Amino acid sequence: MKFVQEIDMPRGISMTLLIAFIGLSMGCAGKGPPPPPDPAPGERQDYVIGIPDLLRIVVWRNDELSVLVPVRSDGKISVPLIDDVQAEGLTAEELKEVVTEALSEYVTAPDVTVIVQQINSHVVTIVGAVGRSGQLPLVRQTRVLEAIATMGGFTVWAKRDRVKIIRPTDAGNVEYEFNYGAFTSGKAPDSNFVLQPGDTVVVPD
């Protein structure tokens, strides 16, 4: 009997550890990826023009060439003398260089300024159990909870612990989680991360 106990004891311990490991693995499997890191302090990316931003093209001392134009669905804008110009995917500075070079064939040393009059392409979508669903322009850095609050906050039926943030990437959609209770209690301080253009915030009810 003593011999059997000496063999069974390690087996029992091993089985207990195995069950604990499986339980831990199953618990982790339901969780999404860790929140994306915040941008470094002071780090800012140049604004990239998109559809359907509204742009003001100003040519100094040439009012007839200065226009207020939307970025069309083909990503282009129309500018007097040079017709269609690709704008989507460029920064304001890059578009300025393109327009300046094109106008140089007609105007001596054109002084061009490109202004993003309305930011319409950099938006996030908030849907579900919030005050109002819709798109929110990202005119500055906006975090998950701020975006929800801007759209009227949670409704009384909202499942605040099951908020999903869906982010499109080159490799496919990535789904992050936001738990309001865990965040406000300090258990998940990094979950209230900065949103990116194209993100969709889903608040289930």
Contact map, one row per residue, 1 for C-alpha under 8 A:
1111100000000000000000000000000000000000000000000000000000000000000000000000000000000000000000000000000000000000000000000000000000000000000000000000000000000000000000000000000000000000000000000000000000000
1111110000000000000000000000000000000000000000000000000000000000000000000000000000000000000000000000000000000000000000000000000000000000000000000000000000000000000000000000000000000000000000000000000000000
1111111000000000000000000000000000000000000000000000000000000000000000000000000000000000000000000000000000000000000000000000000000000000000000000000000000000000000000000000000000000000000000000000000000000
1111111100000000000000000000000000000000000000000000000000000000000000000000000000000000000000000000000000000000000000000000000000000000000000000000000000000000000000000000000000000000000000000000000000000
1111111110000000000000000000000000000000000000000000000000000000000000000000000000000000000000000000000000000000000000000000000000000000000000000000000000000000000000000000000000000000000000000000000000000
0111111111000000000000000000000000000000000000000000000000000000000000000000000000000000000000000000000000000000000000000000000000000000000000000000000000000000000000000000000000000000000000000000000000000
0011111111100000000000000000000000000000000000000000000000000000000000000000000000000000000000000000000000000000000000000000000000000000000000000000000000000000000000000000000000000000000000000000000000000
0001111111110000000000000000000000000000000000000000000000000000000000000000000000000000000000000000000000000000000000000000000000000000000000000000000000000000000000000000000000000000000000000000000000000
0000111111111000000000000000000000000000000000000000000000000000000000000000000000000000000000000000000000000000000000000000000000000000000000000000000000000000000000000000000000000000000000000000000000000
0000011111111100000000000000000000000000000000000000000000000000000000000000000000000000000000000000000000000000000000000000000000000000000000000000000000000000000000000000000000000000000000000000000000000
0000001111111110000000000000000000000000000000000000000000000000000000000000000000000000000000000000000000000000000000000000000000000000000000000000000000000000000000000000000000000000000000000000000000000
0000000111111111000000000000000000000000000000000000000000000000000000000000000000000000000000000000000000000000000000000000000000000000000000000000000000000000000000000000000000000000000000000000000000000
0000000011111111100000000000000000000000000000000000000000000000000000000000000000000000000000000000000000000000000000000000000000000000000000000000000000000000000000000000000000000000000000000000000000000
0000000001111111110000000000000000000000000000000000000000000000000000000000000000000000000000000000000000000000000000000000000000000000000000000000000000000000000000000000000000000000000000000000000000000
0000000000111111111000000000000000000000000000000000000000000000000000000000000000000000000000000000000000000000000000000000000000000000000000000000000000000000000000000000000000000000000000000000000000000
0000000000011111111100000000000000000000000000000000000000000000000000000000000000000000000000000000000000000000000000000000000000000000000000000000000000000000000000000000000000000000000000000000000000000
0000000000001111111110000000000000000000000000000000000000000000000000000000000000000000000000000000000000000000000000000000000000000000000000000000000000000000000000000000000000000000000000000000000000000
0000000000000111111111000000000000000000000000000000000000000000000000000000000000000000000000000000000000000000000000000000000000000000000000000000000000000000000000000000000000000000000000000000000000000
0000000000000011111111100000000000000000000000000000000000000000000000000000000000000000000000000000000000000000000000000000000000000000000000000000000000000000000000000000000000000000000000000000000000000
0000000000000001111111110000000000000000000000000000000000000000000000000000000000000000000000000000000000000000000000000000000000000000000000000000000000000000000000000000000000000000000000000000000000000
0000000000000000111111111000000000000000000000000000000000000000000000000000000000000000000000000000000000000000000000000000000000000000000000000000000000000000000000000000000000000000000000000000000000000
0000000000000000011111111100000000000000000000000000000000000000000000000000000000000000000000000000000000000000000000000000000000000000000000000000000000000000000000000000000000000000000000000000000000000
0000000000000000001111111110000000000000000000000000000000000000000000000000000000000000000000000000000000000000000000000000000000000000000000000000000000000000000000000000000000000000000000000000000000000
0000000000000000000111111111000000000000000000000000000000000000000000000000000000000000000000000000000000000000000000000000000000000000000000000000000000000000000000000000000000000000000000000000000000000
0000000000000000000011111111100000000000000000000000000000000000000000000000000000000000000000000000000000000000000000000000000000000000000000000000000000000000000000000000000000000000000000000000000000000
0000000000000000000001111111110000000000000000000000000000000000000000000000000000000000000000000000000000000000000000000000000000000000000000000000000000000000000000000000000000000000000000000000000000000
0000000000000000000000111111111000000000000000000000000000000000000000000000000000000000000000000000000000000000000000000000000000000000000000000000000000000000000000000000000000000000000000000000000000000
0000000000000000000000011111111000000000000000000000000000000000000000000000000000000000000000000000000000000000000000000000000000000000000000000000000000000000000000000000000000000000000000000000000000000
0000000000000000000000001111111100000000000000000000000000000000000000000000000000000000000000000000000000000000000000000000000000000000000000000000000000000000000000000000000000000000000000000000000000000
0000000000000000000000000111111100000000000000000000000000000000000000000000000000000000000000000000000000000000000000000000000000000000000000000000000000000000000000000000000000000000000000000000000000000
0000000000000000000000000011111110000000000000000000000000000000000000000000000000000000000000000000000000000000000000000000000000000000000000000000000000000000000000000000000010000000000000000000000000000
0000000000000000000000000000111111000000000000000000000000000000000000000000000000000000000000000000000000000000000000000000000000000000000000000000000000000000000000000000001110000000000000000000000000000
0000000000000000000000000000001111100000000000000000000000000000000000000000000000000000000000000000000000000000000000000000000000000000000000000000000000000000000000000000001110000000000000000000000000000
0000000000000000000000000000000111110000000000000000000000000000000000000000000000000000000000000000000000000000000000000000000000000000000000000000000000000000000000000000000100000000000000000000000000000
0000000000000000000000000000000011111000000000000000000000000000000000000000000000000000000000000000000000000000000000000000000000000000000000000000000000000000000000000000000110000000000001101000000000000
0000000000000000000000000000000001111100000000000000000000000000000000000000000000000000000000000000000000000000000000000000000000000000000000000000000000000000000000000000000000000000000000001000000000000
0000000000000000000000000000000000111110000000000000000000000000000000000000000000000000000000000000000000000000000000000000000000000000000000000000000000000000000000000000000000000000000001001000000000000
0000000000000000000000000000000000011111000000000000000000000000000000000000000000000000000000000000000000000000000000000000000000000000000000000000000000000000000000000000000000000000000000001100000000000
0000000000000000000000000000000000001111101100000000000000000000000000000000000000000000000000000000000000000000000000000000000000000000000000000000000000000000000000000000000000000000000000000000000000000
0000000000000000000000000000000000000111111000000000000000000000000000000000000000000000000000000000000000000000000000000000000000000000000000000000000000000000000000000000000000000000000000000000000000000
0000000000000000000000000000000000000011111000000000000000000000000000000000000000000000000000000000000000000000000000000000000000000000000000000000000000000000000000000000000000000000000000000000000000000
0000000000000000000000000000000000000001111100000000000000000000000000000000000000000000000000000000000000000000000000000000000000000000000000000000000000000000000000000000000000000000000000000000000000000
0000000000000000000000000000000000000011111110000000000000000000000000000000000000000000000000000000000000000000000000000000000000000000000000000000000000000000000000000000000000000000000000000000000000000
0000000000000000000000000000000000000010011111000000000000000000000000000000000000000000000000000000000000000000000000000000000000000000000000000000000000000000000000000000000000000000000000000000000000000
0000000000000000000000000000000000000000001111100000000000000000000000000000000000000000000000000000000000000000000000000000000000000000000000000000000000000000000000000000000000000000000000000000000000000
0000000000000000000000000000000000000000000111110000000000000000000000000000000000000000001000000000000000000000000000000000000000000000000000000000000000000000000000000000000000000000000000000000000000000
0000000000000000000000000000000000000000000011111000000000000000000000000000000000000000001100000000000000000000000000000000000000000000000000000000000000000000000000000000000000000000000000000000000000000
0000000000000000000000000000000000000000000001111100000000000000000000000000000000000001111100000000000000000000000000000000000000000000000000000000000000000000000000000000000000000000000000000000000000000
0000000000000000000000000000000000000000000000111110100000000000000000000000000000000011111100000000000000000000000100001000000000000000000000000000000000000000000000000000000000000000000000000000000000000
0000000000000000000000000000000000000000000000011111100000000000000000100010000000000011100000000000000000000000000000011100000000000000000000000000000000000000000000000000000000000000000000000000000000000
0000000000000000000000000000000000000000000000001111100000000000000000111010000000000001000000000000000000000000000000011000000000000000000000000000000000000000000000000000000000000000000000000000000000000
0000000000000000000000000000000000000000000000000111110000000000000001111000000000000000000000000000000000000000000000011000000000000000000000000000000000000000000000000000000000000000000000000000000000000
0000000000000000000000000000000000000000000000001111111000000000000001100000000000000000000000000000000000000000000111111000000000000000000000000000000000000000000000000000000000000000000000000000000000000
0000000000000000000000000000000000000000000000000001111100000000000111100000000000000000000000000000000000000000000111110000000000000000000000000000000000000000000000000000000000000000000000000000000000000
0000000000000000000000000000000000000000000000000000111110000000000111100000000000000000000000000000000000000000011111000000000000000000000000000000000000000000000000000000000000000000000000000000000000000
0000000000000000000000000000000000000000000000000000011111000000011110000000000000000000000000000000000000000000011110000000000000000000000000000000000000000000000000000000000000000000000000000000000000000
0000000000000000000000000000000000000000000000000000001111100000011110000000000000000000000000000000000000000001111000000000000000000000000000000000000000000000000000000000000000000000000000000000000000000
0000000000000000000000000000000000000000000000000000000111110010111000000000000000000000000000000000000000000001110000000000000000000000000000000000000000000000000000000000000000000000000000000000000000000
0000000000000000000000000000000000000000000000000000000011111110110000000000000000000000000000000000000000000111100000000000000000000000000000000000000000000000000000000000000000000000000000000000000000000
0000000000000000000000000000000000000000000000000000000001111110000000000000000000000000000000000000000000000111000000000000000000000000000000000000000000000000000000000000000000000000000000000000000000000
0000000000000000000000000000000000000000000000000000000000111110000000000000000000000000000000000000000000000000000000000000000000000000000000000000000000000000000000000000000000000000000000000000000000000
0000000000000000000000000000000000000000000000000000000000111111110000000000000000000000000000000000000000000000000000000000000000000000000000000000000000000000000000000000000000000000000000000000000000000
0000000000000000000000000000000000000000000000000000000001111111110000000000000000000000000000000000000000000000000000000000000000000000000000000000000000000000000000000000000000000000000000000000000000000
0000000000000000000000000000000000000000000000000000000000000111111000000000000100000000000000000000000000000000000000000000000000000000000000000000000000000000000000000000000000000000000000000000000000000
0000000000000000000000000000000000000000000000000000000001100111111000000000001110000000000000000000000000000000000000000000000000000000000000000000000000000000000000000000000000000000000000000000000000000
0000000000000000000000000000000000000000000000000000000111100111111100000000000000000000000000000000000000000000000000000000000000000000000000000000000000000000000000000000000000000000000000000000000000000
0000000000000000000000000000000000000000000000000000000111000001111110000000001000000000000000000000000000000000000000000000000000000000000000000000000000000000000000000000000000000000000000000000000000000
0000000000000000000000000000000000000000000000000000011110000000011111000000000000000000000000000000000000000000000000000000000000000000000000000000000000000000000000000000000000000000000000000000000000000
0000000000000000000000000000000000000000000000000000011110000000001111100000110000000000000000000000000000000000000000000000000000000000000000000000000000000000000000000000000000000000000000000000000000000
0000000000000000000000000000000000000000000000000001111000000000000111110000100000000000000000000000000000000000000000000000000000000000000000000000000000000000000000000000000000000000000000000000000000000
0000000000000000000000000000000000000000000000000111111000000000000011111111100000000011000000000000000000000000000000000000000000000000000000000000000000000000000000000000000000000000000000000000000000000
0000000000000000000000000000000000000000000000000011000000000000000001111111100000000000000000000000000000000000000000000000000000000000000000000000000000000000000000000000000000000000000000000000000000000
0000000000000000000000000000000000000000000000000011000000000000000000111111000000000000000000000000000000000000000000000000000000000000000000000000000000000000000000000000000000000000000000000000000000000
0000000000000000000000000000000000000000000000000000000000000000000000111111000000000000000000000000000000000000000000000000000000000000000000000000000000000000000000000000000000000000000000000000000000000
0000000000000000000000000000000000000000000000000110000000000000000000111111100000000111000000000000000000000000000000000000000000000000000000000000000000000000000000000000000000000000000000000000000000000
0000000000000000000000000000000000000000000000000000000000000000000000111111110000011111000000000000000000000000000000000000000000000000000000000000000000000000000000000000000000000000000000000000000000000
0000000000000000000000000000000000000000000000000000000000000000000011110011111000111110000000000000000000000000000000000000000000000000000000000000000000000000000000000000000000000000000000000000000000000
0000000000000000000000000000000000000000000000000000000000000000000010000001111101111000000000000000000000000000000000000000000000000000000000000000000000000000000000000000000000000000000000000000000000000
0000000000000000000000000000000000000000000000000000000000000000101000000000111111111000000000000000000000000000000000000000000000000000000000000000000000000000000000000000000000000000000000000000000000000
0000000000000000000000000000000000000000000000000000000000000001100000000000011111100000000000000000000000000000000000000000000000000000000000000000000000000000000000000000000000000000000000000000000000000
0000000000000000000000000000000000000000000000000000000000000000100000000000001111100000000000000000001001000000000000000000000000000000000000000000000000000000000000000000000000000000000000000000000000000
0000000000000000000000000000000000000000000000000000000000000000000000000000011111111000000000000000011000000000000000000000000000000000000000000000000000000000000000000000000000000000000000000000000000000
0000000000000000000000000000000000000000000000000000000000000000000000000000111111111000000000000000000000000000000000000000000000000000000000000000000000000000000000000000000000000000000000000000000000000
0000000000000000000000000000000000000000000000000000000000000000000000000001111001111100000000000000000000000000000000000000000000000000000000000000000000000000000000000000000000000000000000000000000000000
0000000000000000000000000000000000000000000000000000000000000000000000000001111001111110000000000010000000000000000000000000000000000000000000000000000000000000000000000000000000000000000000000000000000000
0000000000000000000000000000000000000000000000000000000000000000000000000011100000011111000000000000000000000000000000000000000000000000000000000000000000000000000000000000000000000000000000000000000000000
0000000000000000000000000000000000000000000000001100000000000000000000100011100000001111110000100000000000000000000000000000000000000000000000000000000000000000000000000000000000000000000000000000000000000
0000000000000000000000000000000000000000000000011110000000000000000000100011000000000111110000000000000000000000000000000000000000000000000000000000000000000000000000000000000000000000000000000000000000000
0000000000000000000000000000000000000000000000011100000000000000000000000000000000000011111000000000000000000000000000000000000000000000000000000000000000000000000000000000000000000000000000000000000000000
0000000000000000000000000000000000000000000000011000000000000000000000000000000000000011111111100000000000000000000000000000000000000000000000000000000000000000000000000000000000000000000000000000000000000
0000000000000000000000000000000000000000000001111000000000000000000000000000000000000000111111100000000000000000000000000000000000000000000000000000000000000000000000000000000000000000000000000000000000000
0000000000000000000000000000000000000000000000111000000000000000000000000000000000000000011111110000000000000000011100000000000000000000000000000000000000000000000000000000000000000000000000000000000000000
0000000000000000000000000000000000000000000000000000000000000000000000000000000000000000011111111000000000000000010000000000000000000000000000000000000000000000000000000000000000000000000000000000000000000
0000000000000000000000000000000000000000000000000000000000000000000000000000000000000000011111111100000000000000000000000000000000000000000000000000000000000000000000000000000000000000000000000000000000000
0000000000000000000000000000000000000000000000000000000000000000000000000000000000000010011111111110000000000000010000000000000000000000000000000000000000000000000000000000000000000000000000000000000000000
0000000000000000000000000000000000000000000000000000000000000000000000000000000000000000000111111111000000000001110000000000000000000000000000000000000000000000000000000000000000000000000000000000000000000
0000000000000000000000000000000000000000000000000000000000000000000000000000000000000000000011111111100000000000000000000000000000000000000000000000000000000000000000000000000000000000000000000000000000000
0000000000000000000000000000000000000000000000000000000000000000000000000000000000000000000001111111110000000000000000000000000000000000000000000000000000000000000000000000000000000000000000000000000000000
0000000000000000000000000000000000000000000000000000000000000000000000000000000000001000000000111111111000000001000000000000000000000000000000000000000000000000000000000000000000000000000000000000000000000
0000000000000000000000000000000000000000000000000000000000000000000000000000000000000000000000011111111100000111000000000000000000000000000000000000000000000000000000000000000000000000000000000000000000000
0000000000000000000000000000000000000000000000000000000000000000000000000000000000000000000000001111111110000000000000000000000000000000000000000000000000000000000000000000000000000000000000000000000000000
0000000000000000000000000000000000000000000000000000000000000000000000000000000001000000000000000111111110000000000000000000000000000000000000000000000000000000000000000000000000000000000000000000000000000
0000000000000000000000000000000000000000000000000000000000000000000000000000000011000000000000000011111111100100000000000000000000000000000000000000000000000000000000000000000000000000000000000000000000000
0000000000000000000000000000000000000000000000000000000000000000000000000000000000000000000000000001111111111100000000000000000000000000000000000000000000000000000000000000000000000000000000000000000000000
0000000000000000000000000000000000000000000000000000000000000000000000000000000000000000000000000000111111110000000000000000000000000000000000000000000000000000000000000000000000000000000000000000000000000
0000000000000000000000000000000000000000000000000000000000000000000000000000000010000000000000000000001111110000000000000000000000000000000000000000000000000000000000000000000000000000000000000000000000000
0000000000000000000000000000000000000000000000000000000000000000000000000000000000000000000000000000001111111100000000000000000000000000000000000000000000000000000000000000000000000000000000000000000000000
0000000000000000000000000000000000000000000000000000000000000000000000000000000000000000000000000000000111111100000000000000000000000000000000000000000000000000000000000000000000000000000000000000000000000
0000000000000000000000000000000000000000000000000000000000000000000000000000000000000000000000000000000100111110000000000000000000000000000000000000000000000000000000000000000000000000000000000000000000000
0000000000000000000000000000000000000000000000000000000000110000000000000000000000000000000000000001001100111111000000000000000000000000000000000000000000000000000000000000000000000000000000000000000000000
0000000000000000000000000000000000000000000000000000000000110000000000000000000000000000000000000001000000001111100000000000000000000000000000000000000000000000000000000000000000000000000000000000000000000
0000000000000000000000000000000000000000000000000000000011110000000000000000000000000000000000010011000000000111110000000000000000000000000000000000000000000000000000000000000000000000000000000000000000000
0000000000000000000000000000000000000000000000000000000011100000000000000000000000000000000000010000000000000011111000000000000000000000000000000000000000000000000000000000000000000000000000000000000000000
0000000000000000000000000000000000000000000000000000001111000000000000000000000000000000000110110000000000000001111100000000000000000000000000000000000000000000000000000000000000000000000000000000000000000
0000000000000000000000000000000000000000000000000000001110000000000000000000000000000000000100000000000000000000111110000000000000000000000000000000000000000000000000000000000000000000000000000000000000000
0000000000000000000000000000000000000000000000001000111100000000000000000000000000000000000100000000000000000000011111100000000000000000000000000000000000000000000000000000000000000000000000000000000000000
0000000000000000000000000000000000000000000000000000111100000000000000000000000000000000000000000000000000000000001111100000000000000000000000000000000000000000000000000000000000000000000000000000000000000
0000000000000000000000000000000000000000000000000000111000000000000000000000000000000000000000000000000000000000000111110000000000000000000000000000000000000000000000000000000000000000000000000000000000000
0000000000000000000000000000000000000000000000000000110000000000000000000000000000000000000000000000000000000000000111111100000000000000111000000000000000000000000000000000000000000000000000000000000000000
0000000000000000000000000000000000000000000000000111110000000000000000000000000000000000000000000000000000000000000001111110000000000000100000000000000000000000000000000000000000000000000000000000000000000
0000000000000000000000000000000000000000000000001111100000000000000000000000000000000000000000000000000000000000000000111110000000000000100000000000000000000000000000000000000000000000000000000000100000000
0000000000000000000000000000000000000000000000000100000000000000000000000000000000000000000000000000000000000000000000111111000000000000111000000000000000000000000000000000000000000000000000000000110000000
0000000000000000000000000000000000000000000000000000000000000000000000000000000000000000000000000000000000000000000000011111100000000011110000000000000000000000000000000000000000000000000000000001111000000
0000000000000000000000000000000000000000000000000000000000000000000000000000000000000000000000000000000000000000000000000111110000000011110000000000000000000000000000000000000000000000000000000011111110000
0000000000000000000000000000000000000000000000000000000000000000000000000000000000000000000000000000000000000000000000000011111000001111000000000000000000000000000000000000000000000000000000000000011110000
0000000000000000000000000000000000000000000000000000000000000000000000000000000000000000000000000000000000000000000000000001111101001111000000000011001000000000000000000000000000000000000000000000000111100
0000000000000000000000000000000000000000000000000000000000000000000000000000000000000000000000000000000000000000000000000000111111011100000000000000000000000000000000000000000000000000000000000000000111100
0000000000000000000000000000000000000000000000000000000000000000000000000000000000000000000000000000000000000000000000000000011111001000000000000000000000000000000000000000000000000000000000000000000001111
0000000000000000000000000000000000000000000000000000000000000000000000000000000000000000000000000000000000000000000000000000001111100000000000000000000001101110000000000000000000000000000000000000000000111
0000000000000000000000000000000000000000000000000000000000000000000000000000000000000000000000000000000000000000000000000000011111111000000000000001001111100100000000000000000000000000000000000000000000100
0000000000000000000000000000000000000000000000000000000000000000000000000000000000000000000000000000000000000000000000000000000011111000000000000000001111100000000000000000000000000000000000000000000000000
0000000000000000000000000000000000000000000000000000000000000000000000000000000000000000000000000000000000000000000000000000001001111100000000000000001100000000000000000000000000000000000000000000000000000
0000000000000000000000000000000000000000000000000000000000000000000000000000000000000000000000000000000000000000000000000000111101111110000000000000001000000000000000000000000000000000000000000000000000000
0000000000000000000000000000000000000000000000000000000000000000000000000000000000000000000000000000000000000000000000000000111000011111000000000000001000000000000000000000000000000000000000000000000000000
0000000000000000000000000000000000000000000000000000000000000000000000000000000000000000000000000000000000000000000000000011110000001111100000000000000000000000000000000000000000000000000000000000000000000
0000000000000000000000000000000000000000000000000000000000000000000000000000000000000000000000000000000000000000000000000011110000000111110000000010001000000000000000000000000000000000000000000000000000000
0000000000000000000000000000000000000000000000000000000000000000000000000000000000000000000000000000000000000000000000111111000000000011111000000000000000000000000000000000000000000000000000000000000000000
0000000000000000000000000000000000000000000000000000000000000000000000000000000000000000000000000000000000000000000000100111000000000001111111000000000000000000000000000000000000000000000000000001100000000
0000000000000000000000000000000000000000000000000000000000000000000000000000000000000000000000000000000000000000000000100100000000000000111110000000000000000000000000000000000000000000000000000000000000000
0000000000000000000000000000000000000000000000000000000000000000000000000000000000000000000000000000000000000000000000000000000000000000011111000000000000000000000000000000000000000000000000000000000000000
0000000000000000000000000000000000000000000000000000000000000000000000000000000000000000000000000000000000000000000000000000000000000000011111100000000000000000000000000000000000000000000000000110000000000
0000000000000000000000000000000000000000000000000000000000000000000000000000000000000000000000000000000000000000000000000000000000000000010111110110000000000000000000000000000000000000000000000110000000000
0000000000000000000000000000000000000000000000000000000000000000000000000000000000000000000000000000000000000000000000000000000000000000000011111110000000000000000000000000000000000000000000011110000000000
0000000000000000000000000000000000000000000000000000000000000000000000000000000000000000000000000000000000000000000000000000000000000000000001111111000000000000000000000000000001000000000000011110000010000
0000000000000000000000000000000000000000000000000000000000000000000000000000000000000000000000000000000000000000000000000000000000000000000000111111100000000000000000000000000000000000000000010000000000000
0000000000000000000000000000000000000000000000000000000000000000000000000000000000000000000000000000000000000000000000000000000000000000000001111111110000000000000000000000000000000000000000000000000000000
0000000000000000000000000000000000000000000000000000000000000000000000000000000000000000000000000000000000000000000000000000010000000001000001111111111000000000000000000000000000000000000000000000000000000
0000000000000000000000000000000000000000000000000000000000000000000000000000000000000000000000000000000000000000000000000000010001000000000000011111111111000000000000000000000000000000000000000000000000000
0000000000000000000000000000000000000000000000000000000000000000000000000000000000000000000000000000000000000000000000000000000000000000000000001111111111000000000000000000000000000000000000000000000000000
0000000000000000000000000000000000000000000000000000000000000000000000000000000000000000000000000000000000000000000000000000000000000000000000000111111110000000000000000000000000000000000000000000000000000
0000000000000000000000000000000000000000000000000000000000000000000000000000000000000000000000000000000000000000000000000000010001111101000000000011111110000000000000000000000000000000000000000000000000000
0000000000000000000000000000000000000000000000000000000000000000000000000000000000000000000000000000000000000000000000000000000001110000000000000001111111000000000000000000000000000000000000000000000000000
0000000000000000000000000000000000000000000000000000000000000000000000000000000000000000000000000000000000000000000000000000000001100000000000000001111111100000000000000000000000000000000000000000000000000
0000000000000000000000000000000000000000000000000000000000000000000000000000000000000000000000000000000000000000000000000000000011100000000000000001100111111101000000000000000000000000000000000000000000100
0000000000000000000000000000000000000000000000000000000000000000000000000000000000000000000000000000000000000000000000000000000011100000000000000000000011111100000000000000000000000000000000000000000000000
0000000000000000000000000000000000000000000000000000000000000000000000000000000000000000000000000000000000000000000000000000000000000000000000000000000001111100000000000000000000000000000000000000000000000
0000000000000000000000000000000000000000000000000000000000000000000000000000000000000000000000000000000000000000000000000000000010000000000000000000000001111110000000000000000000000000000000000000000000001
0000000000000000000000000000000000000000000000000000000000000000000000000000000000000000000000000000000000000000000000000000000011000000000000000000000001111111000000000000000000000000000000000000000000111
0000000000000000000000000000000000000000000000000000000000000000000000000000000000000000000000000000000000000000000000000000000010000000000000000000000000001111111000000000000000000000000000000000000000111
0000000000000000000000000000000000000000000000000000000000000000000000000000000000000000000000000000000000000000000000000000000000000000000000000000000001000111111000000000000001111000000000000000000000110
0000000000000000000000000000000000000000000000000000000000000000000000000000000000000000000000000000000000000000000000000000000000000000000000000000000000000011111000000000000001111100000000000000000000000
0000000000000000000000000000000000000000000000000000000000000000000000000000000000000000000000000000000000000000000000000000000000000000000000000000000000000011111100000000000011100000000000000000000000110
0000000000000000000000000000000000000000000000000000000000000000000000000000000000000000000000000000000000000000000000000000000000000000000000000000000000000011111110000000000011100000000000000000000011110
0000000000000000000000000000000000000000000000000000000000000000000000000000000000000000000000000000000000000000000000000000000000000000000000000000000000000000011111000000001111000000000000000000000011100
0000000000000000000000000000000000000000000000000000000000000000000000000000000000000000000000000000000000000000000000000000000000000000000000000000000000000000001111100000001111000000000000000000001111000
0000000000000000000000000000000000000000000000000000000000000000000000000000000000000000000000000000000000000000000000000000000000000000000000000000000000000000000111110000111100000000000000000000001111000
0000000000000000000000000000000000000000000000000000000000000000000000000000000000000000000000000000000000000000000000000000000000000000000000000000000000000000000011111000111100000000000000000001011100000
0000000000000000000000000000000000000000000000000000000000000000000000000000000000000000000000000000000000000000000000000000000000000000000000000000000000000000000001111101110000000000000000000000011000000
0000000000000000000000000000000000000000000000000000000000000000000000000000000000000000000000000000000000000000000000000000000000000000000000000000000000000000000000111111110000000000000000000000000000000
0000000000000000000000000000000000000000000000000000000000000000000000000000000000000000000000000000000000000000000000000000000000000000000000000000000000000000000000011111000000000000000000000000000000000
0000000000000000000000000000000000000000000000000000000000000000000000000000000000000000000000000000000000000000000000000000000000000000000000000000000000000000000000001111100000000000000000000000000000000
0000000000000000000000000000000000000000000000000000000000000000000000000000000000000000000000000000000000000000000000000000000000000000000000000000000000000000000000011111110000000000000000000000000000000
0000000000000000000000000000000000000000000000000000000000000000000000000000000000000000000000000000000000000000000000000000000000000000000000000000000000000000000001111011111000000000000000000000000000000
0000000000000000000000000000000000000000000000000000000000000000000000000000000000000000000000000000000000000000000000000000000000000000000000000000000000000000000001111001111100000000000000000000000000000
0000000000000000000000000000000110000000000000000000000000000000000000000000000000000000000000000000000000000000000000000000000000000000000000000000000000000000000111100000111110000000000000000000000000000
0000000000000000000000000000000111100000000000000000000000000000000000000000000000000000000000000000000000000000000000000000000000000000000000000000000000000000000111100000011111000000000000000000000000000
0000000000000000000000000000001110100000000000000000000000000000000000000000000000000000000000000000000000000000000000000000000000000000000000000000000000000000011110000000001111100000000000100000000000000
0000000000000000000000000000000000000000000000000000000000000000000000000000000000000000000000000000000000000000000000000000000000000000000000010000000000000001111110000000000111110010000000110000000000000
0000000000000000000000000000000000000000000000000000000000000000000000000000000000000000000000000000000000000000000000000000000000000000000000000000000000000001111000000000000011111110000100100000000000000
0000000000000000000000000000000000000000000000000000000000000000000000000000000000000000000000000000000000000000000000000000000000000000000000000000000000000001100000000000000001111111000000000000000000000
0000000000000000000000000000000000000000000000000000000000000000000000000000000000000000000000000000000000000000000000000000000000000000000000000000000000000001100000000000000000111111100000000000000000000
0000000000000000000000000000000000000000000000000000000000000000000000000000000000000000000000000000000000000000000000000000000000000000000000000000000000000000100000000000000000111111111100000000000000000
0000000000000000000000000000000000000000000000000000000000000000000000000000000000000000000000000000000000000000000000000000000000000000000000000000000000000000000000000000000001111111111111110000000000000
0000000000000000000000000000000000000000000000000000000000000000000000000000000000000000000000000000000000000000000000000000000000000000000000000000000000000000000000000000000000011111111110000000000000000
0000000000000000000000000000000000000000000000000000000000000000000000000000000000000000000000000000000000000000000000000000000000000000000000000000000000000000000000000000000000001111111100000000000000000
0000000000000000000000000000000000000000000000000000000000000000000000000000000000000000000000000000000000000000000000000000000000000000000000000000000000000000000000000000000000000111111110000000000000000
0000000000000000000000000000000000000000000000000000000000000000000000000000000000000000000000000000000000000000000000000000000000000000000000000000000000000000000000000000000000000111111110000000000000000
0000000000000000000000000000000000000000000000000000000000000000000000000000000000000000000000000000000000000000000000000000000000000000000000000000000000000000000000000000000000100111111111100000000000000
0000000000000000000000000000000000000000000000000000000000000000000000000000000000000000000000000000000000000000000000000000000000000000000000000000000000000000000000000000000000000011011111110000000000000
0000000000000000000000000000000000101000000000000000000000000000000000000000000000000000000000000000000000000000000000000000000000000000000000000000000000000000000000000000000000000010000111111000000000000
0000000000000000000000000000000000100000000000000000000000000000000000000000000000000000000000000000000000000000000000000000000000000000000000000000000000000000000000000000000011100010000111111000000000000
0000000000000000000000000000000000000000000000000000000000000000000000000000000000000000000000000000000000000000000000000000000000000000000000111000000000000000000000000000000001000010000011111100000000000
0000000000000000000000000000000000111100000000000000000000000000000000000000000000000000000000000000000000000000000000000000000000000000000000110000000000000000000000000000000000000000000001111110000000000
0000000000000000000000000000000000000100000000000000000000000000000000000000000000000000000000000000000000000000000000000000000000000000000011110000000000000000000000000000000000000000000000011111000000000
0000000000000000000000000000000000000000000000000000000000000000000000000000000000000000000000000000000000000000000000000001000000000000000011110000000000000000000000000000000000000000000000001111101000000
0000000000000000000000000000000000000000000000000000000000000000000000000000000000000000000000000000000000000000000000000011000000000000010000000000000000000000000000100000000000000000000000000111111000000
0000000000000000000000000000000000000000000000000000000000000000000000000000000000000000000000000000000000000000000000001111000000000000010000000000000000000000000000000000000000000000000000000011111000000
0000000000000000000000000000000000000000000000000000000000000000000000000000000000000000000000000000000000000000000000000111100000000000000000000000000000000000000000110000000000000000000000000001111100000
0000000000000000000000000000000000000000000000000000000000000000000000000000000000000000000000000000000000000000000000000011100000000000000000000000000000000000000011110000000000000000000000000011111110000
0000000000000000000000000000000000000000000000000000000000000000000000000000000000000000000000000000000000000000000000000001111000000000000000000000000000000000000011100000000000000000000000000000011111000
0000000000000000000000000000000000000000000000000000000000000000000000000000000000000000000000000000000000000000000000000001111000000000000000010000000000000000001111000000000000000000000000000000001111100
0000000000000000000000000000000000000000000000000000000000000000000000000000000000000000000000000000000000000000000000000000011100000000000000000000000000000000001111000000000000000000000000000000000111110
0000000000000000000000000000000000000000000000000000000000000000000000000000000000000000000000000000000000000000000000000000011111000000000000000000000001000111011100000000000000000000000000000000000011111
0000000000000000000000000000000000000000000000000000000000000000000000000000000000000000000000000000000000000000000000000000000110000000000000000000000000000111011000000000000000000000000000000000000001111
0000000000000000000000000000000000000000000000000000000000000000000000000000000000000000000000000000000000000000000000000000000110000000000000000000000000001110000000000000000000000000000000000000000000111
